[in-house]
Amino acid sequence: LLANVPGLTISCVEPQPLVVDLLRKNVSQFGDDRAHVLQAALSAKKSEGYLQLDRANRGGSKLVEGSSEGTVEVPLVGAADYFGAFDRLDLIKMDIEGHESIVFEAASAELERLQPKAI
């Protein structure tokens, strides 16, 4: 997307340590001013949470209630606070594995204000 849309800026939120490292490496080729990566998970409020890692499918990892084998502790960012920092937001792409209702409910007022063109 960054390669094909000049002047585009993206903000990424990614909780998985290995995936965030790869994401940072991939977007670094476009410079620090075009891609911002936050290592966290979106949720209802700022806190700490646990991410159950799916070793066979990194995209299948999800937030769970507590710590257990195969989980990592991750920072949680309130969706309203995160989206509240934007003056403009055209496109949202979220992969939040079972946490959708919590994030969309928390962010509903900000999404209404921002009126993204596509989610």
N, C-alpha and C positions, 0 to 999 in steps of 0.2 A: 504494500500500500504506500509506504513512504517513497519507494523508488518510482512509483507511477503518478504520484500527486505532488507536484512541486509546492513548497510552502506549507504543506500539511504538518501539523503537530499532533502527536498522539500521547495519551497517558495510559499506562498499563498498570494493573493491579494484579499481582501474582503471589500467592502464598507459598508455593512449593520451592524449597531452596534450590534443588537441582534445575528446575525449570526456569526460575528467575535468573540463575546464572547464564543459562543458554539464551534467554530473552535479552538480557543486557548485552551479551556478546553480539547477538544478531542486530540489535538496533544501534549499537555503537558506531557502526559504519556511516550513519547519517548525522552524527554529531549530537552533542548534549542538548542543543536547543530544539531538536525536532522530536525527541522521544524521552519520556520521563517514566521511570519504572519504580513503583512502590511495592516493596515486599511485605504484603499483608493480605488479608481476606476481607471482603466487604461483609458487613453484618448490620445489625440494628444499632449498635453503639460501640464505642471504643472499649476494648477489653483484650483478653487473651483467649485463644481457643485452641482446639486440637484438630489437626488435619489427618484423617486416615488415608495413608498412602496406598495406592493400588500399584504395586510394582509391575504388573503386567500391562497396565494402561494408565499412564500418568494423568490422562484426562478424566479418569474415573475416580480420582481422589476426591474426598468430600469432608466437610466439617462434621465432627461428631461431638457428643456430649462430654466425654472425658478421656483421660489418658489411658492408653492400653498399648499392647505390643503393636508396632506398625504405625503409631501416631507420632506426629511432631507438634510441638507447641508453636503457634503462629500468632502474630499480632492481628487483632480485629480492628477495622476502621469503620466508624459509623457511616453508612451510605449517605445520609443527609449531610453530614459534615464534608464528606469527600466531594459530592456533587455540588454542594454549596459554594465551593471554592472556584467554580467555573462561571465565567461570564457568557460563554457560548459553548455549546456541545451539539455537534451535528449527528454523530453516529455513536451508538453504544453497542458493543459486542460483549456479552457476558456468558461465561461458562461457570456456573455456580452450583452445579450438582446438588439439587435438592434444597437449596437455600434461597431459591428464587422469591418465594412469597415474603420472606423476612426482609430481603434486600429491597424489593420493589415497594413494600409497605413503608419501610423506613425512608426511602428516597422519593416517595410520591409527590410531595410538595415541590421539591427541587426539580424533578422531571417535568412537572407541570409548568414551572417557571422557565425552564430552559427550552422546552419544546423541541427535543431532538427530532431530526428528520427520519431517523430509522433506529429501531432497537432490535 
